Amino acid sequence: MDIQYGQLAQLNWLWLVAAVAAVAGGAMVYRRRMLRRFATSNLINRLMPKNASRRLLLKTGISLASMTLLAIGLVDIRWGKTWREVPQKGIEVMFVLDISRSMLADDATPNRLERAKQQIKDMVDEMTGDRVGLVVFAGESKQQVPLTRHYSDFKQSLEEVGPYNVQLGGSRLGDALALAADSFLGKSDDHKAIVVLTDGEDQESNPVEVADEIHNDHGIRIFTIGLGDMERGSRIPVGQTASGRRFLEHQGEPVWSKLNGSTLKQVALKSQGAFIPAGTKQVDMADVYHGYVASVEQQDFETARIKAYTPRYQIFIGAALALILLEVFWPWGSRRPPSRTHTNANGGNLNKNDQQDQCQQDQRQQEQRKAA
């Protein structure tokens, strides 16, 4: 049987069940020892209700079984697939990723490009229906992934991109923004966002003016994430030799790449977006998505027909509740009728054997009175 488990971590509650079982077992052993100290074996049977130990063991077993079933129910076990119509609602997000050589600088670990890829993946992991696409750029721009909801395919394509995906070097952010704006599918413009990940370097492509035009004509908001050291910067590796790494030079001088935050901030402001100066730090992309990108107005997409596993947790929760009700309402008291007792001359209660002895003694006393 094909079974799916939604929350396997909930099985940790079984440790609580095991702890309760250990405590209950210890309590029953302690109770038995105390009874043996209190009375002899023949008196214990008279003092305690018939089958009291068995009833206590059964009640404990029912309680432990109900707790176990509740823990299993929390695991969210599913089996059997059914087709369901699921309405799709979300936004269209076009990621614009800088793959120029400056993104290979390692001031962000392991380098700016790999950090940007991971940040995109982290943001996609927070999405539950949005369409995502990818535009890469350096000296030229290229639509790498059209808008899609197949996140696993998107992340696989993202992993494969690098400076070799475009032929021209450099960095023309304005051209990439224009291409991203033309890559959306929907006709309405109020559900679209562009997320740019770059170090902000640009070669006269007028990204601020392009961002202003995109927002005015289409209402698209642009969110920029800046990577790299803004103060000192970092050198750009271009290869490896026997003597070590080689770095980019211009006219014999080393080239240092810094984060150009001012350009990215202006791009975001012109489009009513936001600028996130990630720099060389780790940024929680879940907060970036929910705090900024997810604020874009959503729209209804076409309804999707999916084949999903059927939840079966109700079976285990229902069985657990049934056991709890059984434990609460079952008449656990002894059904043996109470024995009739006599009272002796001193006012004490007598059991059945003592009652017979008392009757014989009374008969002898009566015969002695008649003989006298």
Rosetta blueprint (number, residue, H / E / L):
1 M L
2 D L
3 I E
4 Q E
5 Y E
6 G L
7 Q L
8 L H
9 A H
10 Q H
11 L H
12 N H
13 W H
14 L H
15 W H
16 L H
17 V H
18 A H
19 A H
20 V H
21 A H
22 A H
23 V H
24 A H
25 G H
26 G H
27 A H
28 M H
29 V H
30 Y H
31 R H
32 R H
33 R H
34 M H
35 L H
36 R H
37 R H
38 F H
39 A L
40 T L
41 S H
42 N H
43 L H
44 I H
45 N H
46 R H
47 L H
48 M L
49 P L
50 K L
51 N L
52 A H
53 S H
54 R H
55 R H
56 L H
57 L H
58 L H
59 K H
60 T H
61 G H
62 I H
63 S H
64 L H
65 A H
66 S H
67 M H
68 T H
69 L H
70 L H
71 A H
72 I H
73 G H
74 L H
75 V L
76 D L
77 I E
78 R E
79 W E
80 G E
81 K E
82 T E
83 W E
84 R E
85 E E
86 V E
87 P L
88 Q L
89 K E
90 G E
91 I L
92 E E
93 V E
94 M E
95 F E
96 V E
97 L E
98 D E
99 I L
100 S L
101 R H
102 S H
103 M H
104 L H
105 A L
106 D L
107 D L
108 A L
109 T L
110 P L
111 N L
112 R H
113 L H
114 E H
115 R H
116 A H
117 K H
118 Q H
119 Q H
120 I H
121 K H
122 D H
123 M H
124 V H
125 D L
126 E L
127 M L
128 T L
129 G L
130 D L
131 R E
132 V E
133 G E
134 L E
135 V E
136 V E
137 F E
138 A L
139 G L
140 E L
141 S E
142 K E
143 Q E
144 Q E
145 V E
146 P E
147 L E
148 T E
149 R L
150 H L
151 Y H
152 S H
153 D H
154 F H
155 K H
156 Q H
157 S H
158 L H
159 E H
160 E L
161 V L
162 G L
163 P H
164 Y H
165 N H
166 V L
167 Q L
168 L L
169 G L
170 G L
171 S L
172 R L
173 L H
174 G H
175 D H
176 A H
177 L H
178 A H
179 L H
180 A H
181 A H
182 D L
183 S L
184 F L
185 L L
186 G L
187 K L
188 S L
189 D L
190 D L
191 H L
192 K E
193 A E
194 I E
195 V E
196 V E
197 L E
198 T E
199 D L
200 G L
201 E L
202 D L
203 Q L
204 E L
205 S L
206 N L
207 P H
208 V H
209 E H
210 V H
211 A H
212 D H
213 E H
214 I H
215 H H
216 N H
217 D H
218 H H
219 G L
220 I L
221 R E
222 I E
223 F E
224 T E
225 I E
226 G E
227 L E
228 G L
229 D L
230 M L
231 E L
232 R L
233 G L
234 S E
235 R E
236 I L
237 P E
238 V E
239 G E
240 Q E
241 T E
242 A L
243 S L
244 G E
245 R E
246 R E
247 F E
248 L L
249 E E
250 H E
251 Q L
252 G L
253 E E
254 P E
255 V L
256 W E
257 S E
258 K L
259 L L
260 N L
261 G H
262 S H
263 T H
264 L H
265 K H
266 Q H
267 V H
268 A H
269 L H
270 K H
271 S L
272 Q L
273 G L
274 A E
275 F E
276 I E
277 P E
278 A E
279 G E
280 T L
281 K L
282 Q L
283 V L
284 D L
285 M H
286 A H
287 D H
288 V H
289 Y H
290 H H
291 G H
292 Y L
293 V H
294 A H
295 S H
296 V L
297 E L
298 Q L
299 Q E
300 D E
301 F L
302 E L
303 T L
304 A E
305 R E
306 I E
307 K E
308 A E
309 Y E
310 T E
311 P E
312 R L
313 Y H
314 Q H
315 I H
316 F H
317 I H
318 G H
319 A H
320 A H
321 L H
322 A H
323 L H
324 I H
325 L H
326 L H
327 E H
328 V H
329 F H
330 W L
331 P L
332 W L
333 G L
334 S L
335 R L
336 R L
337 P L
338 P L
339 S L
340 R L
341 T L
342 H E
343 T E
344 N L
345 A L
346 N L
347 G L
348 G L
349 N E
350 L E
351 N L
352 K H
353 N H
354 D H
355 Q H
356 Q H
357 D H
358 Q H
359 C H
360 Q H
361 Q H
362 D H
363 Q H
364 R H
365 Q H
366 Q H
367 E H
368 Q H
369 R H
370 K H
371 A H
372 A L
